[in-house]
């Protein structure tokens, strides 16, 4: 990566990895992310009834932080987020151990 600052969609494309998005069920503000995910071939979106965590989980990396995964959360608001190694090496294991999903 040529810069440490990338949009989330640019980072996903550059990292060339599968990414699963988990969002709260019934939240209309997730429509922006839903439309973005539908245009990327290596992503999926799952809804969870009581989810409040903000995370994007891949087999190698996890994006976590204060940002809602919405247009404003990802492009307008000043948020504190981090991309870290997924120490479990698996999306399913991360979600099970860290979020009980």
C-alpha positions in Angstrom: 0.0 0.0 0.0 1.4 3.3 -1.0 -0.4 5.3 1.8 -1.4 4.6 5.4 -4.7 6.4 4.7 -7.1 4.6 2.4 -10.9 4.4 2.2 -12.2 1.1 3.4 -13.3 0.1 -0.1 -9.8 1.0 -1.5 -8.1 -1.0 1.3 -10.3 -4.1 0.6 -9.4 -3.9 -3.1 -5.7 -3.4 -2.4 -5.5 -6.2 0.2 -7.2 -8.6 -2.2 -8.8 -10.7 0.5 -12.3 -11.9 1.3 -14.2 -9.6 3.8 -17.5 -10.3 5.6 -19.5 -7.3 7.0 -21.8 -7.9 10.0 -24.4 -5.2 10.7 -27.4 -4.8 13.0 -30.7 -6.1 11.6 -33.2 -3.5 10.5 -30.9 -0.4 10.5 -31.7 1.7 7.4 -28.4 3.6 7.6 -26.7 0.4 6.6 -28.1 0.7 3.1 -25.0 2.7 2.0 -22.7 -0.2 3.1 -25.0 -2.7 1.6 -24.8 -0.9 -1.8 -21.0 -0.7 -1.5 -20.6 -4.4 -0.6 -22.8 -5.4 -3.5 -20.3 -3.8 -5.9 -17.3 -5.7 -4.5 -16.8 -9.3 -5.5 -14.9 -10.4 -2.4 -17.3 -9.3 0.3 -20.5 -10.4 2.0 -22.9 -8.8 4.5 -24.7 -10.5 7.4 -27.3 -9.0 9.7 -27.3 -9.7 13.5 -30.2 -8.7 15.8 -28.3 -7.2 18.8 -25.0 -6.3 17.3 -23.5 -2.9 18.3 -19.8 -3.7 17.6 -18.2 -1.9 14.7 -15.9 -4.4 12.9 -15.0 -5.6 9.5 -13.5 -9.1 9.8 -11.3 -10.9 7.3 -9.3 -14.1 7.6 -6.1 -12.1 7.9 -7.2 -8.7 9.2 -9.9 -7.1 11.4 -11.0 -3.4 11.1 -12.5 -2.3 14.5 -13.3 1.1 16.0 -15.9 3.8 16.7 -17.0 4.3 13.1 -20.5 3.1 12.1 -20.1 1.4 8.8 -22.1 4.1 7.0 -21.3 6.8 4.5 -20.8 9.4 7.3 -19.0 7.0 9.6 -16.5 6.0 6.8 -16.1 9.3 4.9 -17.3 12.3 6.9 -17.0 11.8 10.7 -13.7 11.9 12.5 -13.4 8.4 14.0 -10.9 6.2 15.8 -10.4 2.9 14.1 -7.7 0.3 13.8 -6.8 -2.5 11.4 -5.1 -5.4 13.2 -4.1 -8.9 12.4 -6.8 -11.6 12.9 -4.9 -13.8 15.3 -7.3 -16.6 14.8 -6.7 -16.8 11.0 -10.4 -17.4 10.4 -13.5 -15.2 10.2 -15.7 -17.8 11.8 -13.3 -18.4 14.8 -12.9 -14.7 15.4 -16.6 -14.1 15.4 -17.2 -17.1 17.7 -14.5 -16.2 20.2 -14.7 -12.4 20.2 -18.5 -11.8 19.6 -20.2 -15.1 20.3 -21.6 -15.3 16.8 
